[in-house]
Amino acid sequence: MRKVTYMTKGTCSQVIEVTGHDGRIVSVQFYGGCHGNLQGVSRLVEGMRYEEVIERLDGISCNGKPTSCPDQLCRAIEQLMVEE
């Protein structure tokens, strides 16, 4: 099992912790941001393959910004993939 702590850029959440194992998300924890929505995102992606999460969430924007918490989750997962 591998865990990364990703410092977000351009979002309300400041930090995302992602734990993965064997190409699948084990858990996701957002710090800051819209707590209820981000709990939902975290639970929905648990058990999914890294590539599937990235395929579904990459490029989502928020309030006119070029990124979002789900998009930043993709960046955290990419970091996890490199380190795993």
MODELLER restraints for C-alpha pairs under 7 A, 6 or more apart:
rsr = mdl.restraints
at = mdl.atoms
rsr.add(forms.Gaussian(group=physical.xy_distance, feature=features.Distance(at['CA:1:A'], at['CA:19:A']), mean=6.95, stdev=0.5))
rsr.add(forms.Gaussian(group=physical.xy_distance, feature=features.Distance(at['CA:1:A'], at['CA:20:A']), mean=5.82, stdev=0.5))
rsr.add(forms.Gaussian(group=physical.xy_distance, feature=features.Distance(at['CA:1:A'], at['CA:21:A']), mean=4.63, stdev=0.5))
rsr.add(forms.Gaussian(group=physical.xy_distance, feature=features.Distance(at['CA:2:A'], at['CA:19:A']), mean=5.58, stdev=0.5))
rsr.add(forms.Gaussian(group=physical.xy_distance, feature=features.Distance(at['CA:2:A'], at['CA:20:A']), mean=5.43, stdev=0.5))
rsr.add(forms.Gaussian(group=physical.xy_distance, feature=features.Distance(at['CA:2:A'], at['CA:21:A']), mean=6.26, stdev=0.5))
rsr.add(forms.Gaussian(group=physical.xy_distance, feature=features.Distance(at['CA:2:A'], at['CA:84:A']), mean=6.43, stdev=0.5))
rsr.add(forms.Gaussian(group=physical.xy_distance, feature=features.Distance(at['CA:3:A'], at['CA:17:A']), mean=6.89, stdev=0.5))
rsr.add(forms.Gaussian(group=physical.xy_distance, feature=features.Distance(at['CA:3:A'], at['CA:18:A']), mean=5.55, stdev=0.5))
rsr.add(forms.Gaussian(group=physical.xy_distance, feature=features.Distance(at['CA:3:A'], at['CA:19:A']), mean=4.16, stdev=0.5))
rsr.add(forms.Gaussian(group=physical.xy_distance, feature=features.Distance(at['CA:3:A'], at['CA:20:A']), mean=6.37, stdev=0.5))
rsr.add(forms.Gaussian(group=physical.xy_distance, feature=features.Distance(at['CA:4:A'], at['CA:17:A']), mean=5.67, stdev=0.5))
rsr.add(forms.Gaussian(group=physical.xy_distance, feature=features.Distance(at['CA:4:A'], at['CA:18:A']), mean=5.47, stdev=0.5))
rsr.add(forms.Gaussian(group=physical.xy_distance, feature=features.Distance(at['CA:4:A'], at['CA:19:A']), mean=6.54, stdev=0.5))
rsr.add(forms.Gaussian(group=physical.xy_distance, feature=features.Distance(at['CA:4:A'], at['CA:80:A']), mean=5.96, stdev=0.5))
rsr.add(forms.Gaussian(group=physical.xy_distance, feature=features.Distance(at['CA:5:A'], at['CA:15:A']), mean=6.82, stdev=0.5))
rsr.add(forms.Gaussian(group=physical.xy_distance, feature=features.Distance(at['CA:5:A'], at['CA:16:A']), mean=5.84, stdev=0.5))
rsr.add(forms.Gaussian(group=physical.xy_distance, feature=features.Distance(at['CA:5:A'], at['CA:17:A']), mean=4.50, stdev=0.5))
rsr.add(forms.Gaussian(group=physical.xy_distance, feature=features.Distance(at['CA:5:A'], at['CA:18:A']), mean=6.67, stdev=0.5))
rsr.add(forms.Gaussian(group=physical.xy_distance, feature=features.Distance(at['CA:6:A'], at['CA:15:A']), mean=5.62, stdev=0.5))
rsr.add(forms.Gaussian(group=physical.xy_distance, feature=features.Distance(at['CA:6:A'], at['CA:16:A']), mean=5.14, stdev=0.5))
rsr.add(forms.Gaussian(group=physical.xy_distance, feature=features.Distance(at['CA:6:A'], at['CA:17:A']), mean=6.21, stdev=0.5))
rsr.add(forms.Gaussian(group=physical.xy_distance, feature=features.Distance(at['CA:6:A'], at['CA:76:A']), mean=5.49, stdev=0.5))
rsr.add(forms.Gaussian(group=physical.xy_distance, feature=features.Distance(at['CA:7:A'], at['CA:14:A']), mean=5.95, stdev=0.5))
rsr.add(forms.Gaussian(group=physical.xy_distance, feature=features.Distance(at['CA:7:A'], at['CA:15:A']), mean=4.66, stdev=0.5))
rsr.add(forms.Gaussian(group=physical.xy_distance, feature=features.Distance(at['CA:7:A'], at['CA:16:A']), mean=6.59, stdev=0.5))
rsr.add(forms.Gaussian(group=physical.xy_distance, feature=features.Distance(at['CA:8:A'], at['CA:14:A']), mean=5.24, stdev=0.5))
rsr.add(forms.Gaussian(group=physical.xy_distance, feature=features.Distance(at['CA:8:A'], at['CA:15:A']), mean=5.56, stdev=0.5))
rsr.add(forms.Gaussian(group=physical.xy_distance, feature=features.Distance(at['CA:8:A'], at['CA:72:A']), mean=6.21, stdev=0.5))
rsr.add(forms.Gaussian(group=physical.xy_distance, feature=features.Distance(at['CA:10:A'], at['CA:67:A']), mean=6.67, stdev=0.5))
rsr.add(forms.Gaussian(group=physical.xy_distance, feature=features.Distance(at['CA:11:A'], at['CA:68:A']), mean=5.82, stdev=0.5))
rsr.add(forms.Gaussian(group=physical.xy_distance, feature=features.Distance(at['CA:11:A'], at['CA:69:A']), mean=6.07, stdev=0.5))
rsr.add(forms.Gaussian(group=physical.xy_distance, feature=features.Distance(at['CA:12:A'], at['CA:32:A']), mean=6.18, stdev=0.5))
rsr.add(forms.Gaussian(group=physical.xy_distance, feature=features.Distance(at['CA:12:A'], at['CA:33:A']), mean=4.56, stdev=0.5))
rsr.add(forms.Gaussian(group=physical.xy_distance, feature=features.Distance(at['CA:13:A'], at['CA:30:A']), mean=6.48, stdev=0.5))
rsr.add(forms.Gaussian(group=physical.xy_distance, feature=features.Distance(at['CA:13:A'], at['CA:31:A']), mean=5.52, stdev=0.5))
rsr.add(forms.Gaussian(group=physical.xy_distance, feature=features.Distance(at['CA:13:A'], at['CA:32:A']), mean=4.01, stdev=0.5))
rsr.add(forms.Gaussian(group=physical.xy_distance, feature=features.Distance(at['CA:13:A'], at['CA:33:A']), mean=4.14, stdev=0.5))
rsr.add(forms.Gaussian(group=physical.xy_distance, feature=features.Distance(at['CA:13:A'], at['CA:69:A']), mean=6.75, stdev=0.5))
rsr.add(forms.Gaussian(group=physical.xy_distance, feature=features.Distance(at['CA:14:A'], at['CA:31:A']), mean=5.91, stdev=0.5))
rsr.add(forms.Gaussian(group=physical.xy_distance, feature=features.Distance(at['CA:14:A'], at['CA:32:A']), mean=5.78, stdev=0.5))
rsr.add(forms.Gaussian(group=physical.xy_distance, feature=features.Distance(at['CA:15:A'], at['CA:30:A']), mean=5.98, stdev=0.5))
rsr.add(forms.Gaussian(group=physical.xy_distance, feature=features.Distance(at['CA:15:A'], at['CA:31:A']), mean=5.18, stdev=0.5))
rsr.add(forms.Gaussian(group=physical.xy_distance, feature=features.Distance(at['CA:16:A'], at['CA:29:A']), mean=5.68, stdev=0.5))
rsr.add(forms.Gaussian(group=physical.xy_distance, feature=features.Distance(at['CA:16:A'], at['CA:30:A']), mean=4.59, stdev=0.5))
rsr.add(forms.Gaussian(group=physical.xy_distance, feature=features.Distance(at['CA:16:A'], at['CA:31:A']), mean=6.30, stdev=0.5))
rsr.add(forms.Gaussian(group=physical.xy_distance, feature=features.Distance(at['CA:16:A'], at['CA:73:A']), mean=6.95, stdev=0.5))
rsr.add(forms.Gaussian(group=physical.xy_distance, feature=features.Distance(at['CA:17:A'], at['CA:28:A']), mean=5.68, stdev=0.5))
rsr.add(forms.Gaussian(group=physical.xy_distance, feature=features.Distance(at['CA:17:A'], at['CA:29:A']), mean=5.08, stdev=0.5))
rsr.add(forms.Gaussian(group=physical.xy_distance, feature=features.Distance(at['CA:17:A'], at['CA:30:A']), mean=6.52, stdev=0.5))
rsr.add(forms.Gaussian(group=physical.xy_distance, feature=features.Distance(at['CA:18:A'], at['CA:27:A']), mean=5.89, stdev=0.5))
rsr.add(forms.Gaussian(group=physical.xy_distance, feature=features.Distance(at['CA:18:A'], at['CA:28:A']), mean=4.59, stdev=0.5))
rsr.add(forms.Gaussian(group=physical.xy_distance, feature=features.Distance(at['CA:18:A'], at['CA:29:A']), mean=6.57, stdev=0.5))
rsr.add(forms.Gaussian(group=physical.xy_distance, feature=features.Distance(at['CA:18:A'], at['CA:76:A']), mean=6.95, stdev=0.5))
rsr.add(forms.Gaussian(group=physical.xy_distance, feature=features.Distance(at['CA:18:A'], at['CA:77:A']), mean=7.00, stdev=0.5))
rsr.add(forms.Gaussian(group=physical.xy_distance, feature=features.Distance(at['CA:19:A'], at['CA:25:A']), mean=6.18, stdev=0.5))
rsr.add(forms.Gaussian(group=physical.xy_distance, feature=features.Distance(at['CA:19:A'], at['CA:26:A']), mean=5.32, stdev=0.5))
rsr.add(forms.Gaussian(group=physical.xy_distance, feature=features.Distance(at['CA:19:A'], at['CA:27:A']), mean=5.18, stdev=0.5))
rsr.add(forms.Gaussian(group=physical.xy_distance, feature=features.Distance(at['CA:19:A'], at['CA:28:A']), mean=6.43, stdev=0.5))
rsr.add(forms.Gaussian(group=physical.xy_distance, feature=features.Distance(at['CA:20:A'], at['CA:26:A']), mean=4.89, stdev=0.5))
rsr.add(forms.Gaussian(group=physical.xy_distance, feature=features.Distance(at['CA:20:A'], at['CA:27:A']), mean=6.98, stdev=0.5))
rsr.add(forms.Gaussian(group=physical.xy_distance, feature=features.Distance(at['CA:23:A'], at['CA:49:A']), mean=5.62, stdev=0.5))
rsr.add(forms.Gaussian(group=physical.xy_distance, feature=features.Distance(at['CA:23:A'], at['CA:50:A']), mean=5.86, stdev=0.5))
rsr.add(forms.Gaussian(group=physical.xy_distance, feature=features.Distance(at['CA:24:A'], at['CA:47:A']), mean=5.61, stdev=0.5))
rsr.add(forms.Gaussian(group=physical.xy_distance, feature=features.Distance(at['CA:24:A'], at['CA:48:A']), mean=5.39, stdev=0.5))
rsr.add(forms.Gaussian(group=physical.xy_distance, feature=features.Distance(at['CA:24:A'], at['CA:49:A']), mean=4.31, stdev=0.5))
rsr.add(forms.Gaussian(group=physical.xy_distance, feature=features.Distance(at['CA:24:A'], at['CA:50:A']), mean=5.63, stdev=0.5))
rsr.add(forms.Gaussian(group=physical.xy_distance, feature=features.Distance(at['CA:25:A'], at['CA:45:A']), mean=6.75, stdev=0.5))
rsr.add(forms.Gaussian(group=physical.xy_distance, feature=features.Distance(at['CA:25:A'], at['CA:46:A']), mean=5.14, stdev=0.5))
rsr.add(forms.Gaussian(group=physical.xy_distance, feature=features.Distance(at['CA:25:A'], at['CA:47:A']), mean=5.13, stdev=0.5))
rsr.add(forms.Gaussian(group=physical.xy_distance, feature=features.Distance(at['CA:25:A'], at['CA:48:A']), mean=5.67, stdev=0.5))
rsr.add(forms.Gaussian(group=physical.xy_distance, feature=features.Distance(at['CA:25:A'], at['CA:49:A']), mean=6.40, stdev=0.5))
rsr.add(forms.Gaussian(group=physical.xy_distance, feature=features.Distance(at['CA:25:A'], at['CA:50:A']), mean=6.53, stdev=0.5))
rsr.add(forms.Gaussian(group=physical.xy_distance, feature=features.Distance(at['CA:26:A'], at['CA:46:A']), mean=5.49, stdev=0.5))
rsr.add(forms.Gaussian(group=physical.xy_distance, feature=features.Distance(at['CA:26:A'], at['CA:47:A']), mean=5.89, stdev=0.5))
rsr.add(forms.Gaussian(group=physical.xy_distance, feature=features.Distance(at['CA:27:A'], at['CA:42:A']), mean=6.97, stdev=0.5))
rsr.add(forms.Gaussian(group=physical.xy_distance, feature=features.Distance(at['CA:27:A'], at['CA:46:A']), mean=5.71, stdev=0.5))
rsr.add(forms.Gaussian(group=physical.xy_distance, feature=features.Distance(at['CA:28:A'], at['CA:42:A']), mean=5.17, stdev=0.5))
rsr.add(forms.Gaussian(group=physical.xy_distance, feature=features.Distance(at['CA:29:A'], at['CA:42:A']), mean=6.79, stdev=0.5))
rsr.add(forms.Gaussian(group=physical.xy_distance, feature=features.Distance(at['CA:30:A'], at['CA:38:A']), mean=6.64, stdev=0.5))
rsr.add(forms.Gaussian(group=physical.xy_distance, feature=features.Distance(at['CA:45:A'], at['CA:53:A']), mean=6.61, stdev=0.5))
rsr.add(forms.Gaussian(group=physical.xy_distance, feature=features.Distance(at['CA:50:A'], at['CA:77:A']), mean=6.58, stdev=0.5))
rsr.add(forms.Gaussian(group=physical.xy_distance, feature=features.Distance(at['CA:54:A'], at['CA:74:A']), mean=5.26, stdev=0.5))
rsr.add(forms.Gaussian(group=physical.xy_distance, feature=features.Distance(at['CA:57:A'], at['CA:70:A']), mean=5.69, stdev=0.5))
rsr.add(forms.Gaussian(group=physical.xy_distance, feature=features.Distance(at['CA:57:A'], at['CA:71:A']), mean=5.74, stdev=0.5))
rsr.add(forms.Gaussian(group=physical.xy_distance, feature=features.Distance(at['CA:57:A'], at['CA:74:A']), mean=6.85, stdev=0.5))
rsr.add(forms.Gaussian(group=physical.xy_distance, feature=features.Distance(at['CA:58:A'], at['CA:71:A']), mean=4.94, stdev=0.5))
rsr.add(forms.Gaussian(group=physical.xy_distance, feature=features.Distance(at['CA:58:A'], at['CA:74:A']), mean=5.99, stdev=0.5))
rsr.add(forms.Gaussian(group=physical.xy_distance, feature=features.Distance(at['CA:59:A'], at['CA:67:A']), mean=6.62, stdev=0.5))
rsr.add(forms.Gaussian(group=physical.xy_distance, feature=features.Distance(at['CA:59:A'], at['CA:71:A']), mean=5.62, stdev=0.5))
rsr.add(forms.Gaussian(group=physical.xy_distance, feature=features.Distance(at['CA:60:A'], at['CA:67:A']), mean=6.15, stdev=0.5))
rsr.add(forms.Gaussian(group=physical.xy_distance, feature=features.Distance(at['CA:60:A'], at['CA:68:A']), mean=5.99, stdev=0.5))
rsr.add(forms.Gaussian(group=physical.xy_distance, feature=features.Distance(at['CA:60:A'], at['CA:70:A']), mean=6.78, stdev=0.5))
rsr.add(forms.Gaussian(group=physical.xy_distance, feature=features.Distance(at['CA:60:A'], at['CA:71:A']), mean=5.54, stdev=0.5))
rsr.add(forms.Gaussian(group=physical.xy_distance, feature=features.Distance(at['CA:61:A'], at['CA:67:A']), mean=4.48, stdev=0.5))
rsr.add(forms.Gaussian(group=physical.xy_distance, feature=features.Distance(at['CA:61:A'], at['CA:68:A']), mean=4.97, stdev=0.5))
rsr.add(forms.Gaussian(group=physical.xy_distance, feature=features.Distance(at['CA:62:A'], at['CA:68:A']), mean=5.07, stdev=0.5))
